Amino acid sequence: MEIRIALKQHVGAPCKAIVKVGDEVKKGQLIALPDGLGANIHASLSGKVTTIDDAITIMADENQPDDYVKIEDTESNLDAIIAAGVVGAGGAGFPTGIKLNSEALKDGYLMLNAAECEPLLAHNIKFIEENPKLIIRGLQYLLDITKAKMAYIAIKKKHRDAILALSKESKEIPNIELKFLPNMYPAGDERVIVREILGEIMEPGVLPSEFQSVIVNVETLKNCVYAIEDRKPVITKDLTVDGKVKEAKVFLDQPIGMSISHYIDACGGFSIGSGEIVIGGPFTGKRAGDKAAVTKISGGILVGVEFPHDERDFGILACECGADEARLTEIVESMGGRVVASTKCKRMIEVNGRYRCNKPGECPGQAESVLKLKAGGAKVIIAGT
Ligand code: SF4
């Protein structure tokens, strides 16, 4: 079985491989180093390196050890997180060691993003339900690293079992508190979390650190705990497989680099009427390419319905927190349609050359945009939210 470990699984430049074709590598071995902003990459399985391009391909040995090569001894827990190559596992991929290493967080706020924001995704909540003690220990490690005064767990009210489990484990701990998010998309957007927890409005382009805050995702926290307690590098990923498969499933601790098709097969294969495969959530996911494999930031493997055929002229209404123009265009073209007009939600404003939503989740009526698209020749409109 071959695995493909991408050299870019994070914000920043692709890592540089430190192994060569023909090398035998061990599970957990460091195989690529950051080249600027980035994070260490380790082999998720033992085997032989067969090719190196934008990924290191490894022909995995038939028999895999239970153990792995541990990260080196480090002077601090923060260094362990850096050595393990922890990055934002919720999709952002920002190196966690850099995020946590900020003086601005002293006496500030650590926030756990437990929103599991996009529909269908379920692996974060499943992990919390099964491992609430680890979550609380993880928050205590990060409180110690950042010197923040409070840790808040931001979770949607609908996740009752996860809330009960976390409440039980944290009730005697004065600096860990649960905070509830509305059951809406995008409740997990960091500006929504800061707004709901601190009552502060983050203008587009402003970072949580401006509010003495850092936000980490559930699986990112889990990877920090693995690095600190087990000296384990980031070699596994939690996944939700859903949509047009025979049986939707959640998979925890799966080797990074495994092919996406492996998980579709593990769900009994495609069901009737299946269409494209999307990596990520339904709103912000991207279509999987031929060689798609699990990375540190892939959360969902979703199989869509077969596209209906529609040759009409389309207008596109993009959203920052949902599908962007490129994704909407891809969908229109997959249906056989043509994009004749395009606009953005009126809440999107330009900040440093990028359009950002200034009130995520407080979505306005779009009558004005619809009229504009119709005036541009659109017979039908597709929106990103
Ligand atoms: S306000 Fe507009 S850009 Fe922001 S989340 Fe809602 S639809 Fe998207």
Residues whose N, C-alpha, C, O or C-beta is under 5 A from the ligand:
A	BS01	SF4	C319 E320 C321 C345 R347 C357 K359 P360 G361 E362 C363 P364 T385
